[in-house]
Amino acid sequence: MLRWPSVLAWRLRRQHLTERVPRERAMTVVEDVCCLHAQVASSAELTLWARVDGLPRGWVQEAVERRELVKTWAMRGTLHLLPAEEAATWIGAQGARPARWEKPAWRRGFGVTEDEVDGILAAVPEALAGEPLTRAELADAVARRLGSEHLAGKLGEGFGALLKPSAFLGALCFATPAGRNVRFTRPDLWIDGWEPADPEAAADAVTRRYLAAYGPATRETYARWLGTPSAAYAGRLLSRLGDEVEETELEGDRVSVLAADLDPLREAEREENVRLLPAFDAHVVAAPRDAAAVLDPALRERVYRPQGWLSPVLLVDGRMKGVWRHEAKRGTIDVEIEPFGRLRKGARAAAEAEAERLAAFLGGDLGLSWTTP
């Protein structure tokens, strides 16, 4: 049986939250945390800042421009930055999931027919055969091919719901933007050495990577992280790894863990550790939301907010012990930290040191305040 203190300590080490790694290993961190959640660009870079020592400001954008990171819709249907060398695996795994766009309810929700969805899937790669296109250009090109003007408006919507299936099937990814306009291209035209991955093999690889960073996990936790409504499907993926995965108990819950990690998990020792994690940090995204050892259930809505927003978190020894916010004002980085309650000895000073690091990273003087819970 596993205990939460050792699990939390093990997860912190696996996610590079115990000790920051050198800047030369920044891409390794992206790989180890299973890509960067990129719904908010600044948060993606702060996810790395929390784990990398000496990270240059602008590293993420420069990696995108060098095509070392590739932006596309992936897990949970949200924007991610994928390491280019592994992009085929992460994209391939999306194609293995049950296709929600094949469900009548999904099509009704977005006001399209089955024929229109099939037409979009066929037209997108044709439209992207040349130079990258802006969202409006792509929408117009697909609508012209299908002879359907009303699709141009639907395809041009900001959330990209009708473009996501093409991304999941490896036919679309983001190119570098043109000013403020996003542009789209195809992975085979954007990523050097692109070769599509077998979807089932890719899904197995992603399951291993997930467990290596965020295990042990229930099938429900894995399903939420993947973005599939089917816990049964997530359970099949876990079972499909056979002897590579063992089932065990984590303080009353049946969980799956990589067999090779079971002894290290049992032996992991608690270390005092404090981090200011940004909004949508990978650790917070993957955390089991119903585990009181991670977050007091009464405070869940302070972190996991409406419309899918995830708050910046004060992480103390692997537990979510508060939230924080920051704002740049005329050369000052104002940081406000709001703990949920009393902090252990030394945690406040460690959080203030993190705030100092943040201000230095963002290039301003620190203006720090604490909000009394």
Stockholm file with secondary structure:
# STOCKHOLM 1.0

chainA/1-373         MLRWPSVLAWRLRRQHLTERVPRERAMTVVEDVCCLHAQVASSAELTLWARVDGLPRGWVQEAVERRELVKTWAMRGTLHLLPAEEAATWIGAQGARPARWEKPAWRRGFGVTEDEVDGILAAVPEALAGEPLTRAELADAVARRLGSEHLAGKLGEGFGALLKPSAFLGALCFATPAGRNVRFTRPDLWIDGWEPADPEAAADAVTRRYLAAYGPATRETYARWLGTPSAAYAGRLLSRLGDEVEETELEGDRVSVLAADLDPLREAEREENVRLLPAFDAHVVAAPRDAAAVLDPALRERVYRPQGWLSPVLLVDGRMKGVWRHEAKRGTIDVEIEPFGRLRKGARAAAEAEAERLAAFLGGDLGLSWTTP
#=GR chainA/1-373 SS CBCHHHHHHHHHHHTTCSSCEEGGGHHHHHHHTTSEECSSHHHHHHHHHTTEETCCTTHHHHHHHTTSEEEEECGGGCEEEEEGGGHHHHHHHHHHSCCGGGSHHHHHHHTCCHHHHHHHHHHHHHHTSSSCEEHHHHHHHHHHHHTCHHHHHHHTSTTCTTTHHHHHTTSCEEEEEETTEEEEECHHHHSTTCCCCCHHHHHHHHHHHHHHHHCSBCHHHHHHHHTCSCHHHHHHHHHHTGGGEEEEEETTEEEEEEGGGHHHHHHCCCCCCEEEECTTCHHHHHSCTTCTTTSCGGGHHHHBCGGGCBCCEEEETTEEEEEEEEEEETTEEEEEEEESSCCCTTHHHHHHHHHHHHHHHHTSEEEEEECCC
#=GC SS_cons         CBCHHHHHHHHHHHTTCSSCEEGGGHHHHHHHTTSEECSSHHHHHHHHHTTEETCCTTHHHHHHHTTSEEEEECGGGCEEEEEGGGHHHHHHHHHHSCCGGGSHHHHHHHTCCHHHHHHHHHHHHHHTSSSCEEHHHHHHHHHHHHTCHHHHHHHTSTTCTTTHHHHHTTSCEEEEEETTEEEEECHHHHSTTCCCCCHHHHHHHHHHHHHHHHCSBCHHHHHHHHTCSCHHHHHHHHHHTGGGEEEEEETTEEEEEEGGGHHHHHHCCCCCCEEEECTTCHHHHHSCTTCTTTSCGGGHHHHBCGGGCBCCEEEETTEEEEEEEEEEETTEEEEEEEESSCCCTTHHHHHHHHHHHHHHHHTSEEEEEECCC
//
